[in-house]
Amino acid sequence: MVARVLTDARPGQRILFLNGDHRDLRKSNLGLQEYGMSVNHDRALLIEAAAEFERRKVLALAKGTYKPRFRKRVPIINPVQPVKKKRVIREPLPLEIVA
């Protein structure tokens, strides 16, 4: 469905993956074929779903019953401070000359 939305495929059009990899969703890899079995225009379905969501949200806001379903970020009260390591400067060992 993502490929159909990216290419704006209409009903009756088929998506072709030019390199054969269905996970490669670059536009350069997507092609359209005029005959296919699809009966939906998937981008239009997404737009209709977004409009329905906004309509329900406005009605719930008017009633005062709207509760977003995403998680709100909880502020961190005592953030953990990163530990600073002390740099150890090692002096070169003295070379002893064996005579």
Buried (B, 14 or more C-beta within 10 A) or exposed (E): EEBBBBBEBBEEBBBBBEEEEEEEBEEEBBEBEEEBEBEEBBBEEEEEEEEEEEEEEEEEEEEEEEEEEEEEEEEEEEEEEEEEEEEEEEEEEEEEEEE
